[in-house]
Amino acid sequence: MMVLKKLVSILVVVSFFMIFNADVVAAGKESTPSKLVNINTAPVKQLVKLPRIGEKIAQRIVDFRKKNGKFKRIEELMKVKGIGEKLFSKLKKQITV
């Protein structure tokens, strides 16, 4: 009987942590964009929704594509001043051309 009580207690605690963890993961997913941002067509207003992209860098992206034409590959985004490999690695799963 004592073993059964311990087992039930453990299951309750494990269940609680599983439910709590699922809520945390779901909350994190809500803060990321569900659709890819097209860096060839997105206006500043949409670009600033990307992580670590403020208005200045978003405007640089728009200005860069006006001057140089559309991006052929997402990696070309690193040609924009202020976007290096580290920032690009945070963006690459959320952008497209």
SETORKOL-57403 format. One record per residue: x, y, z of N, C-alpha, C in turn. Coordinates in Angstrom, 1 decimal. Layout:
! residues N
[[X; Y; Z]; [X; Y; Z]; [X; Y; Z]],
...
//
This chain:
! residues 97
[[0.8; -1.2; 0.0]; [0.0; 0.0; 0.0]; [0.9; 1.3; 0.0]],
[[1.9; 1.2; 0.8]; [2.8; 2.4; 0.9]; [3.5; 2.6; -0.5]],
[[3.9; 1.6; -1.2]; [4.5; 1.7; -2.5]; [3.6; 2.3; -3.5]],
[[2.3; 1.9; -3.4]; [1.3; 2.5; -4.3]; [1.1; 4.0; -4.0]],
[[1.1; 4.4; -2.8]; [1.0; 5.9; -2.5]; [2.2; 6.6; -3.0]],
[[3.4; 6.1; -2.9]; [4.6; 6.7; -3.4]; [4.5; 6.8; -5.0]],
[[4.1; 5.8; -5.6]; [3.9; 5.7; -7.0]; [2.9; 6.8; -7.5]],
[[1.8; 6.9; -6.9]; [0.8; 7.9; -7.2]; [1.3; 9.3; -7.0]],
[[2.0; 9.5; -5.9]; [2.6; 10.8; -5.7]; [3.6; 11.2; -6.8]],
[[4.4; 10.3; -7.1]; [5.4; 10.5; -8.2]; [4.7; 10.8; -9.5]],
[[3.7; 10.1; -9.8]; [2.9; 10.3; -11.1]; [2.3; 11.7; -11.1]],
[[1.8; 12.1; -10.0]; [1.1; 13.4; -9.9]; [2.2; 14.5; -10.1]],
[[3.3; 14.4; -9.5]; [4.4; 15.4; -9.6]; [4.9; 15.4; -11.1]],
[[5.1; 14.3; -11.7]; [5.6; 14.2; -13.1]; [4.5; 14.8; -14.0]],
[[3.3; 14.5; -13.8]; [2.2; 15.0; -14.6]; [2.1; 16.6; -14.5]],
[[2.3; 17.1; -13.3]; [2.3; 18.5; -13.1]; [3.4; 19.2; -13.9]],
[[4.6; 18.6; -13.9]; [5.7; 19.2; -14.6]; [5.6; 19.1; -16.1]],
[[5.0; 18.0; -16.6]; [4.7; 17.8; -18.0]; [3.7; 18.9; -18.5]],
[[2.6; 19.1; -17.7]; [1.6; 20.1; -18.1]; [2.2; 21.5; -18.1]],
[[3.0; 21.8; -17.0]; [3.6; 23.1; -16.9]; [4.6; 23.4; -18.0]],
[[5.4; 22.4; -18.4]; [6.4; 22.5; -19.4]; [5.7; 22.7; -20.8]],
[[4.6; 22.0; -21.0]; [3.9; 22.1; -22.3]; [3.3; 23.6; -22.4]],
[[2.9; 24.2; -21.3]; [2.4; 25.5; -21.3]; [3.5; 26.5; -21.7]],
[[4.7; 26.3; -21.1]; [5.8; 27.1; -21.4]; [6.2; 27.1; -22.9]],
[[6.3; 25.9; -23.4]; [6.6; 25.7; -24.8]; [5.6; 26.3; -25.7]],
[[4.3; 26.1; -25.4]; [3.2; 26.7; -26.2]; [3.3; 28.3; -26.2]],
[[3.6; 28.8; -25.0]; [3.7; 30.3; -24.9]; [4.9; 30.8; -25.7]],
[[6.0; 30.1; -25.8]; [7.1; 30.5; -26.6]; [6.8; 30.4; -28.1]],
[[6.0; 29.5; -28.5]; [5.7; 29.4; -29.9]; [4.8; 30.6; -30.4]],
[[4.0; 31.1; -29.5]; [3.1; 32.2; -29.8]; [3.9; 33.5; -30.1]],
[[5.1; 33.6; -29.6]; [5.8; 34.8; -29.8]; [6.6; 34.8; -31.0]],
[[6.8; 33.7; -31.7]; [7.5; 33.7; -33.0]; [6.5; 33.7; -34.1]],
[[6.9; 34.4; -35.2]; [6.1; 34.5; -36.4]; [5.7; 33.1; -36.9]],
[[4.4; 32.9; -37.3]; [4.0; 31.6; -37.8]; [4.3; 31.4; -39.3]],
[[4.4; 32.6; -40.0]; [4.7; 32.6; -41.4]; [6.1; 33.1; -41.6]],
[[6.7; 32.6; -42.7]; [8.0; 33.1; -43.1]; [7.9; 34.6; -43.6]],
[[8.9; 35.4; -43.3]; [8.9; 36.8; -43.8]; [9.7; 36.8; -45.1]],
[[9.1; 37.3; -46.1]; [9.8; 37.4; -47.4]; [10.7; 38.7; -47.4]],
[[12.0; 38.5; -47.4]; [12.8; 39.7; -47.2]; [12.9; 40.6; -48.5]],
[[12.3; 40.0; -49.6]; [12.2; 40.8; -50.9]; [11.0; 41.7; -50.9]],
[[10.0; 41.4; -50.1]; [8.7; 42.1; -50.2]; [8.2; 42.8; -48.9]],
[[8.8; 42.3; -47.8]; [8.3; 42.8; -46.5]; [8.7; 44.3; -46.3]],
[[7.7; 45.0; -45.8]; [8.0; 46.4; -45.5]; [8.6; 46.5; -44.1]],
[[9.1; 47.7; -43.8]; [9.8; 47.9; -42.5]; [8.9; 47.4; -41.3]],
[[7.6; 47.7; -41.4]; [6.7; 47.3; -40.3]; [6.7; 45.8; -40.1]],
[[6.9; 45.0; -41.1]; [6.9; 43.5; -40.9]; [8.3; 43.0; -40.5]],
[[9.3; 43.7; -41.1]; [10.7; 43.3; -40.8]; [11.0; 43.5; -39.3]],
[[10.5; 44.5; -38.7]; [10.8; 44.8; -37.3]; [10.2; 43.7; -36.3]],
[[9.4; 42.9; -36.8]; [8.8; 41.8; -36.0]; [9.8; 40.6; -35.9]],
[[10.8; 40.6; -36.7]; [11.9; 39.6; -36.6]; [12.7; 39.8; -35.4]],
[[13.3; 38.8; -34.8]; [14.1; 39.0; -33.6]; [15.3; 39.8; -33.9]],
[[15.6; 40.8; -33.0]; [16.7; 41.7; -33.0]; [16.8; 42.6; -34.2]],
[[15.7; 42.8; -34.9]; [15.6; 43.7; -36.1]; [14.8; 44.9; -35.6]],
[[15.5; 46.0; -35.5]; [14.9; 47.3; -35.2]; [14.6; 48.1; -36.4]],
[[14.0; 49.2; -36.2]; [13.7; 50.1; -37.4]; [14.9; 50.4; -38.3]],
[[16.0; 50.7; -37.7]; [17.2; 51.1; -38.5]; [17.6; 49.9; -39.4]],
[[17.8; 48.8; -38.9]; [18.2; 47.6; -39.7]; [17.1; 47.3; -40.7]],
[[15.9; 47.3; -40.3]; [14.8; 47.0; -41.2]; [14.8; 48.0; -42.4]],
[[15.0; 49.3; -42.1]; [15.1; 50.3; -43.2]; [16.3; 50.0; -44.1]],
[[17.4; 49.6; -43.5]; [18.6; 49.2; -44.3]; [18.3; 48.1; -45.2]],
[[17.5; 47.1; -44.8]; [17.2; 46.0; -45.6]; [16.4; 46.5; -46.8]],
[[15.4; 47.3; -46.6]; [14.5; 47.9; -47.6]; [15.4; 48.7; -48.6]],
[[16.3; 49.6; -48.1]; [17.2; 50.4; -48.9]; [18.1; 49.5; -49.7]],
[[18.6; 48.5; -49.1]; [19.6; 47.6; -49.8]; [18.9; 47.0; -51.0]],
[[17.7; 46.5; -50.8]; [17.0; 45.8; -52.0]; [16.6; 46.8; -53.0]],
[[16.3; 48.0; -52.6]; [16.0; 49.0; -53.6]; [17.2; 49.4; -54.5]],
[[18.3; 49.4; -53.9]; [19.6; 49.8; -54.6]; [20.1; 48.6; -55.4]],
[[20.0; 47.4; -54.8]; [20.7; 46.2; -55.4]; [19.8; 45.2; -56.0]],
[[18.5; 45.4; -55.9]; [17.6; 44.4; -56.5]; [17.2; 43.4; -55.4]],
[[16.4; 42.4; -55.8]; [15.9; 41.4; -54.9]; [17.1; 40.5; -54.5]],
[[16.9; 40.0; -53.3]; [17.8; 39.0; -52.7]; [17.6; 37.7; -53.5]],
[[18.7; 37.0; -53.9]; [18.5; 35.7; -54.6]; [18.5; 34.6; -53.6]],
[[19.3; 34.8; -52.5]; [19.4; 33.8; -51.4]; [19.3; 34.5; -50.1]],
[[18.7; 33.8; -49.1]; [18.6; 34.5; -47.8]; [20.0; 34.9; -47.2]],
[[21.0; 34.1; -47.6]; [22.4; 34.4; -47.0]; [22.8; 35.8; -47.5]],
[[22.3; 36.3; -48.6]; [22.7; 37.7; -49.0]; [22.3; 38.8; -48.0]],
[[21.4; 38.4; -47.1]; [21.0; 39.4; -46.1]; [22.2; 39.8; -45.2]],
[[23.2; 39.0; -45.2]; [24.4; 39.4; -44.4]; [25.2; 40.5; -45.1]],
[[24.9; 40.9; -46.3]; [25.5; 42.0; -46.9]; [25.0; 43.4; -46.4]],
[[23.9; 43.3; -45.7]; [23.3; 44.5; -45.1]; [24.0; 44.9; -43.8]],
[[24.4; 46.1; -43.7]; [25.2; 46.6; -42.6]; [24.4; 46.3; -41.3]],
[[25.0; 45.7; -40.3]; [24.4; 45.4; -39.1]; [23.9; 43.9; -39.0]],
[[24.0; 43.2; -40.1]; [23.6; 41.8; -40.0]; [24.8; 40.9; -40.3]],
[[25.3; 40.3; -39.3]; [26.4; 39.4; -39.4]; [25.9; 37.9; -39.3]],
[[26.9; 37.0; -39.2]; [26.6; 35.6; -39.1]; [25.7; 35.3; -37.9]],
[[26.0; 35.9; -36.7]; [25.3; 35.6; -35.5]; [23.9; 35.9; -35.6]],
[[23.6; 37.2; -36.1]; [22.2; 37.6; -36.2]; [21.5; 36.8; -37.3]],
[[22.2; 36.6; -38.4]; [21.6; 35.8; -39.5]; [21.2; 34.4; -39.0]],
[[22.0; 33.8; -38.2]; [21.6; 32.4; -37.7]; [20.3; 32.4; -36.9]],
[[20.0; 33.6; -36.3]; [18.8; 33.7; -35.5]; [17.6; 33.9; -36.4]],
[[17.9; 34.5; -37.6]; [16.8; 34.8; -38.5]; [16.5; 33.8; -39.6]],
[[17.5; 33.0; -40.0]; [17.3; 32.1; -41.2]; [16.1; 31.2; -41.2]],
[[15.6; 30.8; -40.1]; [14.5; 29.9; -40.0]; [13.2; 30.6; -40.2]],
[[13.2; 32.0; -40.1]; [12.0; 32.8; -40.2]; [11.9; 33.6; -41.4]],
[[12.9; 33.5; -42.3]; [12.9; 34.3; -43.5]; [12.9; 33.5; -44.8]],
[[12.5; 34.1; -45.9]; [12.5; 33.5; -47.2]; [12.7; 34.6; -48.3]],
[[13.0; 34.1; -49.5]; [13.1; 35.1; -50.6]; [12.0; 34.7; -51.7]],
//
